[in-house]
Amino acid sequence: MSGSGAQGFDTRAIHAGQEPNPATGDVVVPLHLATTFKQDGVGGLRDGYEYARSGNPTRAALQELLASLEEGVAGLAFASGLAAEDTLLRTVCEPGSHVVLGGDAYGGTYRLISRVMSRWGVEHTPADLNDPDALRAAIRSGSTRVVWCETPTNPLLNIADIALTAEVAHEAGAILVVDNTFASPYLQRPLTLGADVVVHSTTKYLGGHSDVVGGALVVREAELAEQLAYHQNAMGAVSGPLSDWLVIRGIKTLGVRMDRHQDNAGRIAEYLIGHPAVSQVLYPGLPDHPGHDIAAKQMSGFGGMLSFRLAAGEEAALRVCERAQLFTLAESLGGVESLIEHPHRMTHASAAGSPLEVPADLVRLSVGIEDVDDLLADLDQAMS
């Protein structure tokens, strides 16, 4: 059931890659813990399996599911989102290659590119992906291999036009990579808009329960998929079967969870707009958000992430984070429970002093699926 097929998203989320075992009738994909597989003679693999690093039936089911939901030719599951990113960059880049990334990329991605890949001879340039001329100016003819895009971005919730960014990247012979973690395939499918690769931290909305670390790539072209699979196996950057099983479990309820996440986030955004302590609310579902029209065009909803800035500055932002009770002070996002954090000192501390540094008065919320009135009451007391 890989590919988009004729069935709806929620149906594929429950069934793609998960047909009952003909021998046992398992309705749920089994957790295959075996590290090695009996072969059908010397050099004769059994259904393609020999050693768990090279292939595992639970991982294969997840990868087929991911490809179906993102409408790609193949999916690959990794030990973490950054493991997926690292494998991708080492596959498509070489010493002397150049990467253009958004000017407010995730801090972990920026650290990987600026501090790890730079030692390997890969250079980078931050650019405003909403400005085609700025993107063209950042691209280096002959050496730019990748344009790296997040939309919505973390934590500023900026929106990039995926189709336009793909057009500019392809003009220069570069591939467009889109980190779709914040939106999930339920709300946005970048491959259908011209992207070449989609990246996920499956830890977040796909897993959805804050109990698994994982990553994924889904690609549009079979040739690149084969190259990535080779490098993934050679580098050992694979996910484990328990992680795969938990992500499959989480994806089954992705649609219903995302509906509740974004309903709650919309209510909270409206509340924050009217609060005297708040100077700015960053949520693409708000009509005055600069990326609202683009988001409405390429997404089917606006997601469960939002950020806001405190008029009184950093100390006020820290107090709100520390006073919150129902919102848990923690990094990560996309779980059923609501989280609050201070990006400048937490998730994006590695970007301090760089062009990607985030404002110190910023608070980020991962809005969960609790009763929204309880969430509003908690924010109200935290900012009182």
N, C-alpha and C positions, 0 to 999 in steps of 0.2 A: 504493500500500500504506500510506497514512496511516491513523491511527486504530489502535486496539488490534488489531482483526482477530481471527481464530481461531488464528493461528500463535503459536508460543512466542517468548519474548523473544529467545533467541539466534538463532533463524531470522530474526526481523525485524531484528536488529542487523546481519546480513549482507546482507539482501535489500531491506529497505524503502527505497523511493526509488532503487533501484539496478538496475532492470531493464536487461538488455543493450540497447544501441542497435540498433534494427531495421535500420539501414543498414550498420553495421559489425560488430555483434555484440560490442562491448566488454563484457567481464565486469566490469571495474572502471570506476567512474565516471570519465570523462575529466577532465583538468585544463584547464578553459576559461580561457585568459588574455586573451581578447579584451576590449577595453574598450568596443567599440561593435559593433552588429549591423546587417546589411543589412535594410532594411525592405521589406515587400511593398507598395510604393506609399507615397504621402505620407500619413503618419499611420497606416499599416498595420503594426502590430508583427508581428514574426515569432515566433510562439509566446510572445508576451508580453515579448519581449526587445527593448530599444532601446539602453540604456546600462548599463554594468556596475554602477554605483551603484544603479540601480533594480532590477536583476535579473541573475543570472548562473546558468547551468545547473548548475554545480558547487555553488553555494550553495543552489539550489533542491532539489537532491538531499539535501543535509545537513539542510535545514529539514524536509523530509518525513520523513526518518529520525528526527529529534528528536521530532516530533509523534507518530510511531508509538510510540516507546519510552516517552514520558511520558503517552501516551493523552490528548493534547490535540487541539484542532481545527487548530492551526497552530503552527509553530515559526519563530523568527527568529534568524539567526546574526549576531553582532556582532564588532567588532574586538577586544574584550576583555570580561571579565565586568563590569567597571566601566562600560564603554560601554553594555552592556545595562541596567545598573541606572540609569544617568543618563537614558537614553532613556525608560525606564519611569516614573521619577519625574516627568520633565518632561511626560509624556503625561497622567498621572492627577492631577498636582498643579498648583496655581497659587499666586501670592502669597497668603499667608494660610492655606494648607493646613497640615495637621498630620500627622505620621507618628509612629506608635508602633513602636519596635523593641526587640528583646530586649536584656536588660541585659548580655549578653556577645557582642554582634554582632562580626563580622569588622572589624578596624581600618580597612580600606579603605572598607567600607560606611559606617562611622561617620564617617570623614573626609569622604566625599562628602556625607552628609546634614548633618553639623554645621558644616562649614566652607565647602562650596560651595553647597548648596541653601539654607542659611540666608541667604546674601547675596541670594538670589532671593525671600526672604520666606517660606520654608517652615520651620516649627518642628518640633521633635521632642521626644519623651519616652521615655527608656529605661524598660522595665518587665519584671517577672518574668513571662514568658509561661506559666510553670507554675502561676501563681496567677490563676484567672479573675477574682477580685475585684480584684486589682492591675491586671490588664489593663483591666477596665471603668473603674477609677478613672483610668487614664492616658488613656483615650479622651476626646476633646473633642467634645461633641455638635455636629454641623453642620460641623465643620472637619476631623476626622480622616478622611483619605482612604485611608490605607494602614496595615495592620499588617504589619510586616516580621519574618519569622521565619527563623531558621536552626535546623536540627535534623538531625544533631548540630551543636552550635555549634563555632566555631573560636576559641580552642584548648581550651576547657574541657570539650567533649564533653557539654554538657547536652542534654537531650531535651525537646522540647515536644510536647504532644498536638495533632497537626495538626487533627484533626476538631473538638476542643473549641475550639481557637483560631479556627478558621474560623467556628464558631457564634457566638462572641462578636464577632468582627469584623463579621459580616454583620448581627447585631442592630443595630449602630451605623451600618450603611450603608457600611462600609469594605470594601476588598478585602483578601484575605490573599495576601501574596507569600511564597513559601517558597524559600529558597536551598537547593537540593538537591545542591550540589557535593560535600559529604563523602560522602553516601550513594550518589549516582548513581541513575539510574532502575532499575538492576539490583536494588537493594536497597529502594527506596522510591519510590512514585509519588504525590506530594502531591495532584495534581489529582483523583485518585480518592477522596481523603479530604476534599475540600471546598475546597482551595486554588483561587485564581483564576489565579495566575501562578506558574510555576516559573522560577527563575533558575539558570543554570550558569556557572561559569568552565569552558569546554571545554578550557582549558589543562590541567586537572587530570585526573581519572580518565577522562573521555571521550576526550581526546587520548591520554593514558596514557604518552607517551614523552618528555616534557620537551623537545619540539621545536616547539611551536606555542603561540601566544597567541590566545585567542578567548573569546567569550561567547555566551550564548543565552538566549532567553525562549521558553517554551511556555505557551500560554494555553488556558483552558477555553471561552471564549465568542468567537464570530466577530466581534462588534462591537468588542470591545477589540483583537482581533488586527488588524483593519483600521486602527484608530487608531494602534496601535504601528507598523505597517508604514509608514504615512504619515509619522510623526515620524522613524522610522529613516532613510527616504530623504531627508527634508528636512534632517536633521542630519548626514547622511553617515556614520553610525556603523556602516557595514557591514563585514563580514569580507571578506578577500581570498580568491581562489580557491585559492591554495596552502594557506592555513590551513584552508579548508573541506575540501579533499582529505585533508589529514593527519588531521583529526578523524574523517572518514568511515573512513579506514584504521584509526584507533585503536579506534573503536567496534566494529569487527568482532570484536575479541577481548575486549571489555569483561567479559563474563560469566566467562570462564576466568581473566582477571586478577583480578577482584574476589574470586573464590573463594580464590585464593592469597594476595592481600593480607590478607583477614580471617583466614584460617587462621594466617598468620604473626603477625598482630597479637594474636590470642588467646593464642598460645604466649608471646609476649613479655610480655603483660600478666600472665600467671600467674607468669612468672619475676620480674617487678618486684615483685609483691606480697610475695614472700618475701625481698626484698633489704633488708638492714639500713639502707642509706643512703637508702631511699625512704620518704617519709612518707605519700604518697597516690598511687594510680594511678587515672587517669580514663579509663575505657573502658566503653562501655555494654554490652558483652558480659559484664561481671562481674556475678554475681548480686546483689552488694551495692551496685551503682551505683544512685543514686536514680531514674534514668530507665529502668532495665533493663526493667521490665514494659511500659512504654509503647513502648519501642523494639522489644521482642519482638512487640508487637501490630501495629505499623504498618510494621515493616521485616522483610525476609526474611533479614537478616544484620546484623552489627554494624560492618562496615567495617574499613578498614585504618589509621585514624588513632587515635592515643592520646597522652595526655600524662601526665607524672608530676612530682611535686614532690620536691625533695631536702631531707632533714631538716636538713642543715647550711646551707641558705640559698642566696642568689644566687651566691656565689663557687663553691660546689660545682656548681651548675647550669652555670655558665660553663665550669668545668673539664671536665665530662662532654662538653659540646658540642665543646670544643677537642681532647679526647683521642680522640674517636671516629675510626675510620679507614674502616671499610666503610660506615658511615652518613656520608653527605656533609653537611658543614655548609653548608646552603643554605636559602633560602626556597622557597616554592611547595610542591607536594605532588601526590600521585596518579600519579607516574611509576613505572616498573618498578623504579627504583633507590631505595634507602632514603635518607631525608633526616632530619637532626636540626637543630633550631634552638632559639633562646632567644626566645620570643615577646615578652617584655618589652622587649628591645632590638632586635628585628628586625621581624617582621611586624606587631606591635601597638604599636610605639613611638609611633605617632600618637595612641594612646589614653591615653598617660601623663598623669596628673593629671585624668583624666575619670572619670565613673562606670563606664566600661568598662575601666579599667586592669586588666591581668592580673598575677598574682603574679610577683614577681621570681625566685622559686625554681623556676619552672615550665620544663620541657623538653617540646617537642613532637616526636613522631616521625611521619613519613610512612613506614609500613612497606612496603617493596617486595616483590618476588617472588623474591629470592635464596633460597638454602638457609637455612632458619631457624636451623640450628645455627651457621652462620657469623655470623649477626646476633646471636645470643645471646652468642657468644664475644666479639664486638666490644663489646657493652654491658658485659660482665663486666670486660674489661680497662679500659674507659673509666671505670668506677666503682670500680676497685680502689684 
